Amino acid sequence: MQLGMIGLGRMGNGMTERLREHDHDVRTYDPKVESRTASSLEELKAQLEPPRAFWMMVPAGQITEDVFKDLLKLADEGDTIVDGGNSNFHDSQRRFGEAGAKRLHFIDAGVSGGIWGLEVGFCLMVGGDAEPVKRLEPIFQALAPKDGYAHVGPSGAGHFVKMIHNGIEYGLMQSYAEGFEIMEHSEFPLDLEQISGIWRYGSVVRSWLLELLHTAFEEHGGNLDDIAPYVEDSGEGRWTIHEAMLEDVPVPVITAALYARFASRQDESYAAKITAALRNEFGGHAVKSE
């Protein structure tokens, strides 16, 4: 099956390779990559037979919006635009409507798998109308591992489910981070690389994230000293918390995990100064001088 892949970063490149390994004809466009098959979106369109399928695998935000607007002008009636990035599901619902007004199909595909997807497959959470989703199922099934793909609902559902997936991911990672920090500060001479290793087998907290943590310990000498304690977020945790507030659903773990990321970015916490000063004032607790 033919597909036009737009964006050949870490995810897009791996997805392209995986599809080609499954004998799909993937044409590519990325202005920053020389290995593309097309030098423009217009050339990419010319390399595809109608009805065409364009897969956007570019960063969420303005870049996705710009590429989508270009495709709206370029694509022909019956073509399909797939957004595989981490777009907000409200934007996906809007784009679905704008595409439909031009008799184009729009599919939102939540993609998980990271840099390991080429080897083990990408989990796919797909939202959109049944007809174009069904037509592109050979693509989805080739990208995903066995039982790792589902059409989860109408427009927006794919990116909504991926948003929740990433919110859960925040909480899981923070739990591991806190547990290992307690052990790192304990009175015992614990080998954290060894402990992360044995927890991979038979433990109730075993997971792929734990396997990746063990790999990180192996790659960084068992102590992570060369990694700065600074953690970014790409937005999905914030969106998850926002939707939870709208639905009156308590999400204390995901919220705390997001705030922990905020805290990691402060070279100096003024809030901590306030807390230390107050403890000194009401309880005579000692404060440390800078």
Secondary structure, 3 states (H helix, E strand, C coil): CEEEEECCCHHHHHHHHHHHHCCCEEEEECCCCCCCCCCCHHHHHHCCCCCCEEEECCCCCHHHHHHHHHHHHHCCCCCEEEECCCCCHHHHHHHHHHHHHCCCEEEEEEEECHHHHHHHCCEEEEECCHHHHHHCHHHHHHHCCCCCEEEEECCCHHHHHHHHHHHHHHHHHHHHHHHHHHHHCCCCCCCHHHHHHHCCCCCCCCCHHHHHHHHHHHHCCCCCCCCCCCCCCCCHHHHHHHHHHHCCCCCHHHHHHHHHHHHHCCCCCHHHHHHHHHHHHHHCCCCCCC
